[in-house]
Amino acid sequence: MLKMLKHIAPFALILLGASACDSKLDVAPTQTIDENLALATSQDVKVTLTGAYDGLGGGNVYGGGFQFSNEFLGDDREFIFGGTFSNLDELWRKTVTPGNTQTTATWLAAYATINRANNVLSALNIVDEADRGQVEGEARFIRGVLYFELVKLWGKTWGDGDNNANPGVPLVTTPTRVITDADYRSRASVQAVYAQVIEDLTKAETLLPATDAGDDATRATRDAASAMLSRVYLMQGNYALARDAANKVIQSGARELEAAFTDVFATGGESNEMIFRIAVSDQDATNSMNTYFAPATFQGRGDIRVQTKHLNLYEAGDERRTFFVTTNSGSRVFTGKFLDQYGDVPIVRLAEMYLTRAECNQRLGTSVGATPLADVNKTRTRAGLAALSTVNLAAILKERHLELAFEGNNLDDIKRTRASVGTKPFGDNSLVLPIPQREIDTNKSLAQNPGY
């Protein structure tokens, strides 16, 4: 005891002395920070924006959750799910329950990140005037893309019934700091959610710079906002606006197609073809695409195994047909797109813009930017195939399916083209996720989706 006191006493005197001459060491531990302190300076708001990007890159959001949920629900045995996680198996089998932990995690992570963006937008007056526009643009971009993904997964697709009557997701555009009755919101209509998405992304497009500081596509830019707007308009069947937004990205010249398809994914997702991507390192963010799509030899679980049905879609000589890896003496096949555990996660790339422009021009009988044939041949010849001499809508959609395979677009394309997943029509209840049960239990204003 005396020995212990001998060590404690001098240490206590040091602390007392430090406290007497300098109060900086007198810091009380806290679990929360008052909002007046958390957003007190321009730098504080920028740090909160960084936190919003961190949320956006979480493994349950754009670190993979949105993408693999889309692919699982849209798959018709072009791959099989061979993993042991029942929550993912439910997604793949289209038998999702309201208590599914994966869909619940994606919902919660998305809304937590929206709240961070809302905090930034609520404090714009504090941001240095020179930076205010870009900070607003980035926060609006983050909020806009999150609501877009949420309404696609949890609401009926655009045009499947009355957009003004169909429930989308709750719209929250102000910070939630203390829960009151006012925070138990009902679901806004699909129309209202899309309107908010377009408002946010359109505003972001006007405020964001042409390129981010590092020109590495990990921060929102004008082209990223335009590319996401192109997706929004395409889902709405507004082909003229989707075409024009895609054309704007192509014409900006900020990005260019890689010479070879393999180069797009060869550098951990850092290709110049990427318009927006999620930065992943060994210290930050999660590449859930690697976790589930890559085999164990590439640090993944090997859960998603590509089947012959998909491989047979490629023409002879298509380099994309060989962009797979095999295990178990070739009996298991995995896409080669997500083999780097710390590789950045692609969200949108230039090849998609060419294919969107091609489809929209084909549907409208126009040639804005280029002919549909010229645009489709860009990705075909890049893949080692001979150029087509003529093209139709079916050929464009097939090219889109192969070029963007497993990147998180499959269900969207099925729904907007009014196709089916096996025997399930595009509007089947099982292709819309149930509102998480914890949300239904907590918020009595929320109505559950049909079929659950």
C-alpha positions as CSV (number, residue, x, y, z in Angstrom):
1,M,0.0,0.0,0.0
2,L,2.8,2.4,0.9
3,K,4.5,1.6,-2.3
4,M,1.3,2.4,-4.2
5,L,0.8,5.7,-2.4
6,K,4.4,6.5,-3.2
7,H,3.7,6.4,-6.9
8,I,0.2,8.0,-6.7
9,A,1.2,11.0,-4.6
10,P,3.7,12.5,-6.9
11,F,1.4,11.9,-9.9
12,A,-1.4,13.6,-8.0
13,L,0.8,16.6,-7.3
14,I,1.7,16.8,-11.0
15,L,-1.9,16.9,-12.0
16,L,-2.8,19.5,-9.3
17,G,0.1,21.6,-10.5
18,A,-0.9,21.3,-14.1
19,S,-4.5,22.2,-13.2
20,A,-3.4,25.2,-11.2
21,C,-1.3,26.6,-14.1
22,D,-3.2,25.4,-17.1
23,S,-6.9,24.3,-17.2
24,K,-6.4,22.5,-20.6
25,L,-5.8,19.2,-18.9
26,D,-9.1,19.5,-17.0
27,V,-11.2,17.7,-19.6
28,A,-14.3,15.8,-18.5
29,P,-15.1,12.7,-20.6
30,T,-18.3,13.0,-22.6
31,Q,-20.4,10.7,-24.7
32,T,-22.1,13.4,-26.6
33,I,-21.3,17.0,-27.7
34,D,-23.7,19.9,-27.5
35,E,-24.8,20.9,-31.0
36,N,-23.6,24.5,-30.4
37,L,-20.1,23.1,-29.9
38,A,-20.2,20.4,-32.5
39,L,-21.0,22.8,-35.3
40,A,-19.4,25.9,-33.9
41,T,-16.9,26.7,-36.7
42,S,-16.5,26.2,-40.4
43,Q,-14.0,23.4,-39.7
44,D,-16.5,21.7,-37.5
45,V,-19.0,21.6,-40.3
46,K,-16.4,20.3,-42.7
47,V,-15.5,17.5,-40.3
48,T,-19.2,16.6,-40.1
49,L,-19.3,16.4,-43.9
50,T,-16.3,14.1,-43.8
51,G,-18.4,12.0,-41.4
52,A,-21.2,11.9,-43.9
53,Y,-18.8,10.6,-46.5
54,D,-17.7,8.0,-44.0
55,G,-21.3,6.9,-43.5
56,L,-21.8,6.8,-47.2
57,G,-18.9,4.3,-47.6
58,G,-20.1,2.0,-44.9
59,G,-20.4,-1.7,-45.8
60,N,-24.2,-1.6,-45.5
61,V,-24.6,1.4,-47.8
62,Y,-22.4,2.2,-50.8
63,G,-19.6,0.0,-49.5
64,G,-21.7,-2.8,-50.9
65,G,-25.0,-3.1,-49.2
66,F,-27.0,-1.2,-51.7
67,Q,-25.3,-2.9,-54.6
68,F,-25.5,-6.5,-53.5
69,S,-29.1,-6.1,-52.3
70,N,-30.0,-4.9,-55.8
71,E,-28.1,-7.8,-57.4
72,F,-29.6,-10.5,-55.0
73,L,-33.2,-9.4,-55.6
74,G,-32.7,-9.1,-59.4
75,D,-30.9,-12.4,-59.9
76,D,-32.5,-15.3,-61.8
77,R,-29.9,-18.0,-61.2
78,E,-27.1,-16.2,-63.1
79,F,-25.3,-16.8,-59.8
80,I,-26.1,-18.7,-56.7
81,F,-25.7,-17.7,-53.1
82,G,-23.7,-20.4,-51.4
83,G,-23.1,-18.6,-48.1
84,T,-24.3,-19.4,-44.6
85,F,-25.9,-16.0,-43.7
86,S,-29.6,-16.5,-43.7
87,N,-30.3,-12.7,-44.0
88,L,-28.5,-12.7,-47.4
89,D,-30.1,-16.0,-48.4
90,E,-33.5,-14.4,-47.9
91,L,-32.5,-11.6,-50.2
92,W,-31.3,-13.9,-52.9
93,R,-34.4,-16.2,-52.6
94,K,-36.8,-13.1,-52.5
95,T,-38.2,-14.3,-49.1
96,V,-37.1,-11.3,-47.1
97,T,-38.7,-10.9,-43.6
98,P,-39.3,-7.6,-41.8
99,G,-36.8,-8.7,-39.2
100,N,-33.9,-9.3,-41.7
101,T,-30.8,-7.9,-40.1
102,Q,-29.1,-6.9,-43.4
103,T,-32.0,-4.8,-44.7
104,T,-32.4,-3.3,-41.3
105,A,-28.7,-2.4,-41.1
106,T,-28.9,-0.8,-44.6
107,W,-31.9,1.3,-43.6
108,L,-30.4,2.5,-40.3
109,A,-27.0,3.3,-41.9
110,A,-28.6,5.3,-44.7
111,Y,-30.7,7.4,-42.3
112,A,-27.8,7.9,-40.0
113,T,-25.8,9.3,-42.9
114,I,-28.7,11.4,-44.1
115,N,-28.8,12.9,-40.6
116,R,-25.1,13.8,-40.9
117,A,-25.8,15.5,-44.2
118,N,-28.8,17.3,-42.7
119,N,-26.5,18.6,-39.9
120,V,-24.1,20.0,-42.4
121,L,-26.9,21.7,-44.4
122,S,-28.3,23.2,-41.2
123,A,-25.0,25.0,-40.5
124,L,-24.1,26.4,-43.9
125,N,-24.1,29.9,-42.5
126,I,-21.1,29.0,-40.3
127,V,-19.0,27.7,-43.3
128,D,-16.5,30.1,-44.8
129,E,-18.1,31.8,-47.7
130,A,-15.5,30.6,-50.2
131,D,-16.3,27.0,-49.3
132,R,-20.0,27.3,-48.6
133,G,-21.2,26.3,-52.1
134,Q,-19.1,23.2,-52.4
135,V,-20.0,22.0,-48.9
136,E,-23.7,22.4,-49.6
137,G,-23.3,20.6,-52.9
138,E,-21.5,17.7,-51.4
139,A,-24.0,17.3,-48.6
140,R,-26.9,17.5,-51.0
141,F,-25.3,14.9,-53.2
142,I,-24.9,12.5,-50.3
143,R,-28.5,13.0,-49.2
144,G,-29.9,12.8,-52.7
145,V,-28.2,9.6,-53.7
146,L,-29.2,7.9,-50.4
147,Y,-32.9,8.8,-50.8
148,F,-32.7,7.5,-54.4
149,E,-31.4,4.1,-53.3
150,L,-33.9,3.9,-50.4
151,V,-36.9,4.6,-52.5
152,K,-35.8,2.1,-55.2
153,L,-35.5,-0.7,-52.6
154,W,-38.4,0.1,-50.3
155,G,-40.9,1.7,-52.6
156,K,-42.7,0.6,-55.8
157,T,-40.8,1.4,-58.9
158,W,-41.6,4.7,-60.7
159,G,-44.8,4.3,-62.7
160,D,-46.0,1.1,-61.1
161,G,-49.3,2.6,-60.1
162,D,-49.8,6.1,-58.9
163,N,-46.5,7.7,-57.9
164,N,-48.4,10.2,-55.7
165,A,-50.2,7.5,-53.8
166,N,-47.6,4.8,-53.6
167,P,-45.6,5.1,-50.3
168,G,-41.9,5.6,-50.6
169,V,-39.8,6.3,-47.5
170,P,-39.9,8.9,-44.8
171,L,-38.4,12.2,-45.9
172,V,-36.3,13.9,-43.2
173,T,-34.5,17.1,-44.4
174,T,-33.7,18.6,-41.0
175,P,-31.4,17.3,-38.3
176,T,-32.8,14.9,-35.8
177,R,-31.1,15.5,-32.4
178,V,-33.7,14.9,-29.7
179,I,-36.6,12.5,-30.6
180,T,-40.0,13.9,-30.3
181,D,-43.4,12.9,-31.6
182,A,-42.7,15.0,-34.7
183,D,-39.9,12.6,-35.6
184,Y,-42.3,9.7,-36.0
185,R,-42.9,10.4,-39.7
186,S,-45.1,8.6,-42.1
187,R,-43.8,7.5,-45.5
188,A,-43.6,10.2,-48.2
189,S,-45.0,9.3,-51.6
190,V,-42.7,7.9,-54.3
191,Q,-43.3,11.2,-56.2
192,A,-42.2,13.3,-53.2
193,V,-39.1,11.3,-52.6
194,Y,-38.0,11.5,-56.3
195,A,-38.7,15.2,-56.2
196,Q,-36.4,15.6,-53.3
197,V,-33.7,13.5,-55.0
198,I,-33.9,15.6,-58.1
199,E,-33.9,18.9,-56.1
200,D,-30.8,17.8,-54.2
201,L,-28.8,16.5,-57.2
202,T,-29.8,19.4,-59.4
203,K,-28.6,21.9,-56.8
204,A,-25.5,19.9,-56.2
205,E,-24.7,19.9,-59.9
206,T,-24.7,23.7,-59.9
207,L,-22.5,24.0,-56.8
208,L,-19.9,21.3,-57.2
209,P,-16.6,21.7,-59.0
210,A,-15.8,19.9,-62.2
211,T,-13.3,17.7,-60.4
212,D,-12.4,17.0,-56.8
213,A,-9.2,18.2,-55.2
214,G,-7.3,15.0,-55.8
215,D,-9.2,14.2,-59.1
216,D,-9.7,10.7,-57.8
217,A,-13.5,10.5,-57.9
218,T,-13.9,9.9,-54.2
219,R,-15.6,13.2,-53.5
220,A,-18.8,14.4,-55.2
221,T,-18.2,16.5,-58.3
222,R,-20.4,18.1,-61.0
223,D,-20.0,15.0,-63.2
224,A,-21.0,12.7,-60.3
225,A,-24.2,14.7,-59.7
226,S,-25.0,14.6,-63.5
227,A,-24.3,10.9,-63.7
228,M,-26.6,10.2,-60.8
229,L,-29.3,12.4,-62.2
230,S,-29.0,10.4,-65.4
231,R,-29.8,7.3,-63.4
232,V,-32.8,9.0,-61.7
233,Y,-34.3,10.2,-65.0
234,L,-33.7,6.8,-66.6
235,M,-35.7,5.1,-63.7
236,Q,-38.5,7.6,-64.4
237,G,-38.5,6.8,-68.1
238,N,-37.6,10.4,-68.9
239,Y,-35.2,9.5,-71.7
240,A,-34.5,13.0,-73.0
241,L,-33.2,14.2,-69.6
242,A,-31.4,10.9,-68.9
243,R,-29.7,11.2,-72.3
244,D,-28.8,14.8,-71.8
245,A,-27.3,14.2,-68.3
246,A,-25.2,11.3,-69.6
247,N,-24.1,13.3,-72.6
248,K,-23.1,16.2,-70.3
249,V,-20.8,13.8,-68.4
250,I,-19.2,12.4,-71.5
251,Q,-18.7,15.8,-73.1
252,S,-17.1,17.2,-70.0
253,G,-14.0,15.2,-70.9
254,A,-13.1,14.7,-67.2
255,R,-13.1,10.9,-67.6
256,E,-12.2,8.5,-70.4
257,L,-12.8,4.9,-71.1
258,E,-9.9,2.6,-70.3
259,A,-8.2,1.0,-73.3
260,A,-8.9,-2.5,-72.0
261,F,-11.8,-3.8,-69.9
262,T,-9.4,-5.4,-67.4
263,D,-7.8,-2.0,-66.7
264,V,-11.0,-0.7,-65.3
265,F,-10.6,-2.9,-62.2
266,A,-6.9,-3.6,-62.2
267,T,-5.8,-0.8,-59.9
268,G,-8.1,-1.3,-57.0
269,G,-10.9,0.8,-58.5
270,E,-8.8,3.8,-59.1
271,S,-9.4,3.9,-62.9
272,N,-9.9,7.2,-64.6
273,E,-13.1,5.7,-65.9
274,M,-14.7,6.0,-62.4
275,I,-17.0,9.0,-62.0
276,F,-17.6,8.3,-58.4
277,R,-16.3,5.6,-56.1
278,I,-16.0,4.8,-52.4
279,A,-12.5,5.0,-51.1
280,V,-11.4,2.0,-49.1
281,S,-8.3,1.4,-47.0
282,D,-7.2,-0.9,-44.3
283,Q,-8.2,1.7,-41.8
284,D,-11.4,3.1,-43.2
285,A,-14.6,2.0,-45.1
286,T,-15.5,-1.6,-46.0
287,N,-15.5,-3.3,-49.4
288,S,-18.5,-5.6,-48.9
289,M,-18.4,-6.4,-52.6
290,N,-15.1,-8.1,-52.0
291,T,-16.4,-9.8,-48.9
292,Y,-19.2,-11.6,-50.7
293,F,-18.2,-11.7,-54.4
294,A,-14.6,-12.7,-54.1
295,P,-13.2,-16.2,-53.1
296,A,-11.1,-16.9,-50.0
297,T,-7.9,-16.6,-52.1
298,F,-8.8,-12.9,-52.5
299,Q,-9.9,-12.4,-48.8
300,G,-13.6,-12.9,-49.6
301,R,-16.1,-15.4,-48.4
302,G,-16.8,-16.9,-51.9
303,D,-20.6,-16.7,-51.3
304,I,-21.7,-15.5,-54.8
305,R,-20.8,-18.1,-57.4
306,V,-21.4,-17.2,-61.1
307,Q,-23.3,-19.8,-63.1
308,T,-23.1,-21.1,-66.6
309,K,-26.4,-19.3,-67.4
310,H,-24.5,-16.0,-67.0
311,L,-21.3,-17.1,-68.7
312,N,-23.3,-18.3,-71.8
313,L,-24.5,-14.7,-72.4
314,Y,-21.1,-13.6,-73.7
315,E,-20.1,-13.9,-77.3
316,A,-17.0,-15.8,-78.3
317,G,-14.0,-13.5,-77.9
318,D,-15.5,-11.3,-75.3
319,E,-12.8,-10.4,-72.9
320,R,-15.4,-9.9,-70.2
321,R,-16.2,-13.6,-70.5
322,T,-12.7,-14.4,-69.1
323,F,-12.8,-11.8,-66.4
324,F,-13.5,-14.4,-63.7
325,V,-11.5,-16.5,-61.3
326,T,-12.2,-20.1,-60.5
327,T,-11.6,-22.4,-57.4
328,N,-12.3,-26.0,-56.6
329,S,-10.6,-27.1,-59.9
330,G,-12.8,-24.8,-61.9
331,S,-16.1,-25.8,-60.4
332,R,-16.7,-22.4,-58.7
333,V,-16.6,-19.2,-60.7
334,F,-16.3,-15.7,-59.2
335,T,-16.4,-12.3,-60.9
336,G,-13.0,-10.6,-61.1
337,K,-14.4,-7.1,-60.4
338,F,-13.9,-7.1,-56.6
339,L,-10.8,-9.1,-55.9
340,D,-9.0,-6.4,-54.0
341,Q,-10.0,-6.4,-50.3
342,Y,-8.9,-2.7,-50.0
343,G,-9.9,-1.8,-53.5
344,D,-12.2,1.2,-53.9
345,V,-15.9,0.3,-54.6
346,P,-17.1,1.6,-58.0
347,I,-20.4,3.4,-57.9
348,V,-20.8,4.9,-61.4
349,R,-18.4,4.9,-64.3
350,L,-18.2,6.4,-67.8
351,A,-19.1,3.2,-69.7
352,E,-22.6,3.4,-68.1
353,M,-23.0,6.9,-69.4
354,Y,-22.3,5.7,-73.0
355,L,-24.8,2.9,-72.7
356,T,-27.4,5.2,-71.1
357,R,-26.9,7.7,-73.9
358,A,-27.2,4.9,-76.5
359,E,-30.4,3.5,-75.0
360,C,-32.1,6.9,-74.7
361,N,-31.1,7.9,-78.2
362,Q,-32.4,4.6,-79.5
363,R,-35.7,5.0,-77.8
364,L,-36.1,8.6,-78.9
365,G,-34.8,8.2,-82.4
366,T,-32.1,10.8,-81.8
367,S,-28.3,11.0,-82.0
368,V,-27.4,13.5,-79.3
369,G,-23.7,13.3,-78.8
370,A,-23.3,10.2,-81.0
371,T,-25.5,7.5,-82.6
372,P,-26.6,4.6,-80.5
373,L,-24.5,2.3,-82.7
374,A,-21.4,4.3,-82.1
375,D,-21.9,4.3,-78.3
376,V,-22.6,0.6,-78.0
377,N,-19.5,-0.2,-80.2
378,K,-17.3,1.7,-77.7
379,T,-17.8,-0.9,-75.0
380,R,-18.0,-3.8,-77.4
381,T,-14.7,-3.1,-79.2
382,R,-13.1,-2.3,-75.8
383,A,-14.1,-5.9,-74.8
384,G,-12.4,-7.3,-77.9
385,L,-15.6,-7.8,-80.0
386,A,-16.2,-6.8,-83.6
387,A,-18.2,-3.7,-84.0
388,L,-21.9,-4.1,-84.9
389,S,-23.2,-2.8,-88.1
390,T,-26.7,-2.3,-86.8
391,V,-28.2,-2.1,-83.3
392,N,-31.6,-2.4,-81.6
393,L,-32.9,-1.8,-78.1
394,A,-32.5,-5.5,-77.1
395,A,-28.8,-5.4,-78.1
396,I,-28.2,-2.2,-76.1
397,L,-29.8,-3.7,-73.0
398,K,-27.9,-6.9,-73.3
399,E,-24.6,-4.9,-73.7
400,R,-25.6,-3.0,-70.5
401,H,-26.3,-6.2,-68.6
402,L,-22.9,-7.7,-69.5
403,E,-20.8,-4.5,-69.1
404,L,-22.2,-3.6,-65.7
405,A,-22.7,-7.1,-64.4
406,F,-22.7,-7.5,-60.6
407,E,-22.2,-3.7,-60.0
408,G,-25.6,-3.1,-58.5
409,N,-27.8,-2.1,-61.4
410,N,-29.6,-5.4,-62.3
411,L,-32.8,-5.0,-60.4
412,D,-33.2,-1.3,-61.4
413,D,-32.9,-2.3,-65.1
414,I,-35.4,-5.1,-64.7
415,K,-38.0,-2.8,-63.0
416,R,-37.6,0.2,-65.3
417,T,-37.9,-2.0,-68.5
418,R,-40.9,-3.9,-67.0
419,A,-39.1,-7.2,-67.3
420,S,-39.2,-10.1,-64.8
421,V,-37.1,-12.0,-62.4
422,G,-37.8,-15.6,-63.4
423,T,-41.5,-15.9,-63.0
424,K,-41.8,-12.8,-60.9
425,P,-43.1,-9.7,-62.7
426,F,-41.2,-6.5,-62.1
427,G,-43.9,-5.2,-59.7
428,D,-44.0,-8.4,-57.5
429,N,-44.3,-7.6,-53.8
430,S,-41.2,-9.8,-53.1
431,L,-39.0,-7.4,-55.2
432,V,-39.8,-4.6,-52.8
433,L,-38.1,-4.8,-49.3
434,P,-40.2,-4.8,-46.2
435,I,-39.9,-1.8,-43.8
436,P,-37.8,-3.1,-40.9
437,Q,-39.8,-4.5,-38.1
438,R,-38.0,-2.4,-35.5
439,E,-39.2,0.7,-37.4
440,I,-42.8,-0.5,-37.6
441,D,-42.7,-1.3,-33.8
442,T,-41.3,2.1,-32.9
443,N,-43.1,4.4,-35.4
444,K,-46.8,3.7,-35.6
445,S,-47.1,6.1,-38.5
446,L,-45.2,3.7,-40.8
447,A,-47.3,1.5,-43.0
448,Q,-45.8,-1.9,-44.0
449,N,-45.4,-2.9,-47.7
450,P,-47.9,-5.3,-49.2
451,G,-47.1,-9.0,-48.7
452,Y,-45.3,-8.6,-45.4
